[in-house]
Amino acid sequence: MADIHPVLGEFEVLLILAILHLAEAGDEPYGSSIRAEIEARSGRPVSRGSIYVTLDRLEDKRLLSSRAGASSSDRGDRPKRVFKVTPAGLKAARASVAAVTRMQRGLESVLGPF
């Protein structure tokens, strides 16, 4: 039987990919930095609320984990919540990206180059 992964929506995939990009760059992925990464790479505005609702949902699904990061006076001495993609989250993102890649194959004449 095939290995079943959680079905991820487009925004969930973008969020996981943003966390992976930030972590690869050596940055701490937290709400505001994740939002900025998605906006910079996708070219579309993202509401603050949608980031946090989706982070919570992905953490509930155990696709992300979080820990308390450094606090700062700008944040009223509250710590940042820093996120990490879990192994299950990585598998789910891989499966989602692979499914989209398979679907777009053969449609280059319609969709153009990527």
VOMIZA-473450 format. One record per atom (N, C-alpha, C): residue number from 1; atom name; residue in three letters; chain; y negated, z, x negated. Coordinates in steps of 0.05 Angstrom, whole numbers, plus 5000, padded with zeros to 4 digits. Atoms other than C-alpha are relative to their C-alpha. Layout:
<nodes>
NODE     k    a     r   c      y      z      x
NODE   NUM   CA   ALA   A      Y      Z      X
...
</nodes>
This chain:
<nodes>
NODE     k    a     r   c      y      z      x
NODE     1    N   MET   A   5024   5000   4983
NODE     1   CA   MET   A   5000   5000   5000
NODE     1    C   MET   A   4975   5000   4982
NODE     2    N   ALA   A   5025   5003   5016
NODE     2   CA   ALA   A   4930   4983   4975
NODE     2    C   ALA   A   4986   5027   4999
NODE     3    N   ASP   A   5016   4976   5004
NODE     3   CA   ASP   A   4886   5038   4948
NODE     3    C   ASP   A   4975   4998   5018
NODE     4    N   ILE   A   5022   5001   4981
NODE     4   CA   ILE   A   4835   5054   5003
NODE     4    C   ILE   A   4976   5016   4989
NODE     5    N   HIS   A   5025   4988   5009
NODE     5   CA   HIS   A   4763   5070   4984
NODE     5    C   HIS   A   4982   5004   5024
NODE     6    N   PRO   A   5019   4998   4978
NODE     6   CA   PRO   A   4708   5096   5029
NODE     6    C   PRO   A   4983   4975   5002
NODE     7    N   VAL   A   5018   5024   4997
NODE     7   CA   VAL   A   4667   5039   5058
NODE     7    C   VAL   A   4972   5010   4996
NODE     8    N   LEU   A   5028   4993   5006
NODE     8   CA   LEU   A   4597   5042   5030
NODE     8    C   LEU   A   4981   4980   5012
NODE     9    N   GLY   A   5021   5018   4991
NODE     9   CA   GLY   A   4535   5014   5062
NODE     9    C   GLY   A   4984   4990   4977
NODE    10    N   GLU   A   5016   5011   5021
NODE    10   CA   GLU   A   4486   4973   5023
NODE    10    C   GLU   A   4982   5021   4986
NODE    11    N   PHE   A   5018   4980   5012
NODE    11   CA   PHE   A   4437   5030   5012
NODE    11    C   PHE   A   5016   5021   4984
NODE    12    N   GLU   A   4983   4981   5015
NODE    12   CA   GLU   A   4493   5077   4990
NODE    12    C   GLU   A   5008   4988   4973
NODE    13    N   VAL   A   4993   5014   5025
NODE    13   CA   VAL   A   4514   5025   4938
NODE    13    C   VAL   A   4976   5000   4981
NODE    14    N   LEU   A   5024   5001   5016
NODE    14   CA   LEU   A   4442   5017   4914
NODE    14    C   LEU   A   4994   5028   4988
NODE    15    N   LEU   A   5005   4974   5009
NODE    15   CA   LEU   A   4435   5092   4908
NODE    15    C   LEU   A   5019   5008   4977
NODE    16    N   ILE   A   4981   4994   5021
NODE    16   CA   ILE   A   4499   5101   4867
NODE    16    C   ILE   A   4994   4984   4975
NODE    17    N   LEU   A   5006   5016   5024
NODE    17   CA   LEU   A   4480   5043   4822
NODE    17    C   LEU   A   4975   5010   4986
NODE    18    N   ALA   A   5024   4989   5012
NODE    18   CA   ALA   A   4411   5073   4811
NODE    18    C   ALA   A   5007   5025   4984
NODE    19    N   ILE   A   4992   4976   5014
NODE    19   CA   ILE   A   4443   5139   4791
NODE    19    C   ILE   A   5014   4992   4974
NODE    20    N   LEU   A   4986   5010   5024
NODE    20   CA   LEU   A   4488   5102   4742
NODE    20    C   LEU   A   4981   4989   4980
NODE    21    N   HIS   A   5020   5011   5019
NODE    21   CA   HIS   A   4429   5064   4712
NODE    21    C   HIS   A   4985   5022   4986
NODE    22    N   LEU   A   5016   4978   5012
NODE    22   CA   LEU   A   4389   5128   4702
NODE    22    C   LEU   A   5017   5016   4980
NODE    23    N   ALA   A   4983   4984   5018
NODE    23   CA   ALA   A   4448   5165   4671
NODE    23    C   ALA   A   5006   4984   4975
NODE    24    N   GLU   A   4996   5017   5024
NODE    24   CA   GLU   A   4462   5106   4624
NODE    24    C   GLU   A   4976   4999   4982
NODE    25    N   ALA   A   5025   5000   5015
NODE    25   CA   ALA   A   4390   5108   4602
NODE    25    C   ALA   A   4994   5028   4988
NODE    26    N   GLY   A   5004   4973   5011
NODE    26   CA   GLY   A   4397   5182   4586
NODE    26    C   GLY   A   4980   5017   5017
NODE    27    N   ASP   A   5018   4986   4983
NODE    27   CA   ASP   A   4352   5203   4644
NODE    27    C   ASP   A   5016   5018   5020
NODE    28    N   GLU   A   4987   4984   4980
NODE    28   CA   GLU   A   4367   5257   4695
NODE    28    C   GLU   A   4995   4988   5028
NODE    29    N   PRO   A   5004   5011   4973
NODE    29   CA   PRO   A   4379   5226   4763
NODE    29    C   PRO   A   4994   5021   5021
NODE    30    N   TYR   A   5008   4982   4978
NODE    30   CA   TYR   A   4341   5266   4815
NODE    30    C   TYR   A   4985   4983   5021
NODE    31    N   GLY   A   5011   5015   4978
NODE    31   CA   GLY   A   4310   5246   4881
NODE    31    C   GLY   A   4978   4980   4994
NODE    32    N   SER   A   5023   5018   5005
NODE    32   CA   SER   A   4244   5217   4857
NODE    32    C   SER   A   5007   4978   4980
NODE    33    N   SER   A   4993   5021   5020
NODE    33   CA   SER   A   4273   5181   4797
NODE    33    C   SER   A   5019   4980   5012
NODE    34    N   ILE   A   4981   5019   4986
NODE    34   CA   ILE   A   4329   5151   4840
NODE    34    C   ILE   A   4984   4981   5017
NODE    35    N   ARG   A   5017   5016   4982
NODE    35   CA   ARG   A   4277   5127   4890
NODE    35    C   ARG   A   4985   4979   4984
NODE    36    N   ALA   A   5015   5018   5017
NODE    36   CA   ALA   A   4235   5096   4835
NODE    36    C   ALA   A   5018   4978   4988
NODE    37    N   GLU   A   4982   5019   5011
NODE    37   CA   GLU   A   4295   5062   4804
NODE    37    C   GLU   A   5008   4979   5021
NODE    38    N   ILE   A   4993   5019   4978
NODE    38   CA   ILE   A   4316   5031   4871
NODE    38    C   ILE   A   4977   4981   5006
NODE    39    N   GLU   A   5024   5016   4994
NODE    39   CA   GLU   A   4245   5008   4885
NODE    39    C   GLU   A   4995   4979   4978
NODE    40    N   ALA   A   5005   5018   5023
NODE    40   CA   ALA   A   4237   4978   4815
NODE    40    C   ALA   A   5020   4977   4999
NODE    41    N   ARG   A   4979   5020   5003
NODE    41   CA   ARG   A   4304   4941   4815
NODE    41    C   ARG   A   5003   4983   5025
NODE    42    N   SER   A   4995   5016   4975
NODE    42   CA   SER   A   4307   4919   4888
NODE    42    C   SER   A   4974   4987   5010
NODE    43    N   GLY   A   5025   5012   4991
NODE    43   CA   GLY   A   4233   4905   4898
NODE    43    C   GLY   A   4993   5007   5029
NODE    44    N   ARG   A   5006   4992   4972
NODE    44   CA   ARG   A   4233   4941   4965
NODE    44    C   ARG   A   4993   5030   5001
NODE    45    N   PRO   A   5008   4972   4997
NODE    45   CA   PRO   A   4200   5006   4987
NODE    45    C   PRO   A   5023   5016   5012
NODE    46    N   VAL   A   4979   4982   4990
NODE    46   CA   VAL   A   4246   5065   5000
NODE    46    C   VAL   A   4986   5026   5008
NODE    47    N   SER   A   5011   4975   4991
NODE    47   CA   SER   A   4227   5126   5041
NODE    47    C   SER   A   5013   5024   4986
NODE    48    N   ARG   A   4990   4976   5013
NODE    48   CA   ARG   A   4235   5194   5009
NODE    48    C   ARG   A   5023   5012   5017
NODE    49    N   GLY   A   4980   4989   4982
NODE    49   CA   GLY   A   4274   5218   5070
NODE    49    C   GLY   A   5026   4986   4999
NODE    50    N   SER   A   4975   5014   5001
NODE    50   CA   SER   A   4325   5163   5066
NODE    50    C   SER   A   5016   5006   4975
NODE    51    N   ILE   A   4986   4993   5025
NODE    51   CA   ILE   A   4340   5181   4994
NODE    51    C   ILE   A   5015   5026   5004
NODE    52    N   TYR   A   4987   4974   4998
NODE    52   CA   TYR   A   4355   5254   5009
NODE    52    C   TYR   A   5022   5001   5021
NODE    53    N   VAL   A   4979   5000   4979
NODE    53   CA   VAL   A   4394   5241   5073
NODE    53    C   VAL   A   5025   4986   4988
NODE    54    N   THR   A   4977   5015   5012
NODE    54   CA   THR   A   4438   5190   5035
NODE    54    C   THR   A   5013   5016   4977
NODE    55    N   LEU   A   4989   4983   5022
NODE    55   CA   LEU   A   4446   5236   4974
NODE    55    C   LEU   A   5018   5022   5012
NODE    56    N   ASP   A   4984   4979   4987
NODE    56   CA   ASP   A   4470   5292   5020
NODE    56    C   ASP   A   5026   4988   5012
NODE    57    N   ARG   A   4976   5012   4988
NODE    57   CA   ARG   A   4518   5245   5057
NODE    57    C   ARG   A   5020   4993   4979
NODE    58    N   LEU   A   4981   5007   5021
NODE    58   CA   LEU   A   4548   5219   4992
NODE    58    C   LEU   A   5012   5024   4986
NODE    59    N   GLU   A   4989   4975   5011
NODE    59   CA   GLU   A   4555   5289   4966
NODE    59    C   GLU   A   5021   5012   5019
NODE    60    N   ASP   A   4981   4991   4980
NODE    60   CA   ASP   A   4590   5309   5031
NODE    60    C   ASP   A   5027   4985   4998
NODE    61    N   LYS   A   4976   5017   5004
NODE    61   CA   LYS   A   4638   5251   5019
NODE    61    C   LYS   A   5013   5003   4973
NODE    62    N   ARG   A   4990   4994   5027
NODE    62   CA   ARG   A   4649   5277   4948
NODE    62    C   ARG   A   4998   4975   4982
NODE    63    N   LEU   A   5005   5023   5017
NODE    63   CA   LEU   A   4623   5212   4918
NODE    63    C   LEU   A   4979   5006   4979
NODE    64    N   LEU   A   5020   4989   5018
NODE    64   CA   LEU   A   4567   5250   4884
NODE    64    C   LEU   A   5004   5030   4997
NODE    65    N   SER   A   5002   4971   5003
NODE    65   CA   SER   A   4560   5319   4856
NODE    65    C   SER   A   4971   5006   4990
NODE    66    N   SER   A   5027   4993   5009
NODE    66   CA   SER   A   4495   5356   4841
NODE    66    C   SER   A   5000   5028   4987
NODE    67    N   ARG   A   5005   4974   5013
NODE    67   CA   ARG   A   4470   5414   4799
NODE    67    C   ARG   A   4970   5005   4999
NODE    68    N   ALA   A   5028   4994   5002
NODE    68   CA   ALA   A   4405   5450   4792
NODE    68    C   ALA   A   4991   4993   4972
NODE    69    N   GLY   A   5012   5008   5025
NODE    69   CA   GLY   A   4362   5420   4737
NODE    69    C   GLY   A   4977   5018   4993
NODE    70    N   ALA   A   5023   4984   5009
NODE    70   CA   ALA   A   4299   5445   4703
NODE    70    C   ALA   A   4980   5003   5023
NODE    71    N   SER   A   5021   4995   4981
NODE    71   CA   SER   A   4244   5475   4745
NODE    71    C   SER   A   4973   4994   4986
NODE    72    N   SER   A   5027   5005   5012
NODE    72   CA   SER   A   4170   5459   4736
NODE    72    C   SER   A   4979   5012   5018
NODE    73    N   SER   A   5022   4988   4985
NODE    73   CA   SER   A   4104   5488   4758
NODE    73    C   SER   A   4990   4980   5022
NODE    74    N   ASP   A   5008   5020   4980
NODE    74   CA   ASP   A   4088   5421   4794
NODE    74    C   ASP   A   5017   5003   5026
NODE    75    N   ARG   A   4981   4998   4978
NODE    75   CA   ARG   A   4148   5436   4839
NODE    75    C   ARG   A   5000   5029   5011
NODE    76    N   GLY   A   5000   4972   4991
NODE    76   CA   GLY   A   4128   5509   4852
NODE    76    C   GLY   A   5023   5016   4988
NODE    77    N   ASP   A   4978   4987   5015
NODE    77   CA   ASP   A   4180   5530   4800
NODE    77    C   ASP   A   5027   4997   5013
NODE    78    N   ARG   A   4974   5006   4989
NODE    78   CA   ARG   A   4236   5501   4842
NODE    78    C   ARG   A   5014   4980   4982
NODE    79    N   PRO   A   4986   5018   5018
NODE    79   CA   PRO   A   4291   5466   4803
NODE    79    C   PRO   A   5005   4973   5014
NODE    80    N   LYS   A   4992   5026   4990
NODE    80   CA   LYS   A   4305   5392   4810
NODE    80    C   LYS   A   5030   5000   5006
NODE    81    N   ARG   A   4971   5004   4994
NODE    81   CA   ARG   A   4372   5373   4841
NODE    81    C   ARG   A   5008   4975   4985
NODE    82    N   VAL   A   4991   5023   5017
NODE    82   CA   VAL   A   4406   5328   4789
NODE    82    C   VAL   A   5027   4991   5010
NODE    83    N   PHE   A   4975   5011   4989
NODE    83   CA   PHE   A   4461   5281   4813
NODE    83    C   PHE   A   5017   4986   4979
NODE    84    N   LYS   A   4981   5014   5017
NODE    84   CA   LYS   A   4523   5252   4781
NODE    84    C   LYS   A   5020   4986   5019
NODE    85    N   VAL   A   4980   5014   4984
NODE    85   CA   VAL   A   4571   5200   4808
NODE    85    C   VAL   A   5027   5011   4992
NODE    86    N   THR   A   4973   4990   5005
NODE    86   CA   THR   A   4641   5228   4815
NODE    86    C   THR   A   5019   4977   4994
NODE    87    N   PRO   A   4981   5022   5003
NODE    87   CA   PRO   A   4703   5188   4796
NODE    87    C   PRO   A   5006   4986   5026
NODE    88    N   ALA   A   4995   5013   4973
NODE    88   CA   ALA   A   4715   5175   4871
NODE    88    C   ALA   A   4976   4983   5007
NODE    89    N   GLY   A   5024   5016   4995
NODE    89   CA   GLY   A   4643   5151   4876
NODE    89    C   GLY   A   4999   4974   4984
NODE    90    N   LEU   A   4999   5023   5017
NODE    90   CA   LEU   A   4652   5104   4818
NODE    90    C   LEU   A   5020   4979   5011
NODE    91    N   LYS   A   4979   5018   4988
NODE    91   CA   LYS   A   4716   5075   4850
NODE    91    C   LYS   A   4989   4987   5025
NODE    92    N   ALA   A   5010   5011   4975
NODE    92   CA   ALA   A   4681   5066   4917
NODE    92    C   ALA   A   4978   4979   4994
NODE    93    N   ALA   A   5021   5020   5007
NODE    93   CA   ALA   A   4621   5031   4884
NODE    93    C   ALA   A   5012   4975   4989
NODE    94    N   ARG   A   4986   5024   5011
NODE    94   CA   ARG   A   4667   4985   4844
NODE    94    C   ARG   A   5012   4983   5022
NODE    95    N   ALA   A   4988   5015   4978
NODE    95   CA   ALA   A   4705   4967   4907
NODE    95    C   ALA   A   4980   4986   5017
NODE    96    N   SER   A   5020   5013   4984
NODE    96   CA   SER   A   4642   4953   4946
NODE    96    C   SER   A   4987   4976   4986
NODE    97    N   VAL   A   5012   5022   5016
NODE    97   CA   VAL   A   4610   4911   4891
NODE    97    C   VAL   A   5020   4976   4998
NODE    98    N   ALA   A   4979   5021   5002
NODE    98   CA   ALA   A   4676   4873   4882
NODE    98    C   ALA   A   5003   4985   5026
NODE    99    N   ALA   A   4997   5014   4974
NODE    99   CA   ALA   A   4681   4858   4957
NODE    99    C   ALA   A   4977   4981   5004
NODE   100    N   VAL   A   5023   5018   4996
NODE   100   CA   VAL   A   4610   4829   4959
NODE   100    C   VAL   A   5002   4976   4981
NODE   101    N   THR   A   4997   5021   5020
NODE   101   CA   THR   A   4624   4789   4895
NODE   101    C   THR   A   5020   4979   5010
NODE   102    N   ARG   A   4980   5018   4990
NODE   102   CA   ARG   A   4687   4760   4926
NODE   102    C   ARG   A   4990   4984   5024
NODE   103    N   MET   A   5011   5014   4977
NODE   103   CA   MET   A   4650   4742   4990
NODE   103    C   MET   A   4980   4979   4993
NODE   104    N   GLN   A   5020   5019   5007
NODE   104   CA   GLN   A   4594   4706   4955
NODE   104    C   GLN   A   5011   4977   4983
NODE   105    N   ARG   A   4989   5022   5016
NODE   105   CA   ARG   A   4640   4665   4910
NODE   105    C   ARG   A   5004   4975   5017
NODE   106    N   GLY   A   4997   5025   4986
NODE   106   CA   GLY   A   4640   4592   4930
NODE   106    C   GLY   A   4976   4993   5018
NODE   107    N   LEU   A   5023   5005   4984
NODE   107   CA   LEU   A   4573   4598   4965
NODE   107    C   LEU   A   4975   4995   4984
NODE   108    N   GLU   A   5023   5005   5018
NODE   108   CA   GLU   A   4529   4583   4905
NODE   108    C   GLU   A   4982   4977   5010
NODE   109    N   SER   A   5015   5023   4991
NODE   109   CA   SER   A   4508   4517   4936
NODE   109    C   SER   A   4981   5008   5024
NODE   110    N   VAL   A   5016   4990   4977
NODE   110   CA   VAL   A   4481   4556   4997
NODE   110    C   VAL   A   4981   5022   4991
NODE   111    N   LEU   A   5015   4976   5007
NODE   111   CA   LEU   A   4458   4621   4965
NODE   111    C   LEU   A   4983   4996   4974
NODE   112    N   GLY   A   5014   5004   5025
NODE   112   CA   GLY   A   4435   4593   4898
NODE   112    C   GLY   A   5011   5018   4978
NODE   113    N   PRO   A   4990   4983   5022
NODE   113   CA   PRO   A   4445   4626   4830
NODE   113    C   PRO   A   4990   5029   5003
NODE   114    N   PHE   A   5008   4971   4998
NODE   114   CA   PHE   A   4441   4702   4823
NODE   114    C   PHE   A   4987   5008   4974
</nodes>
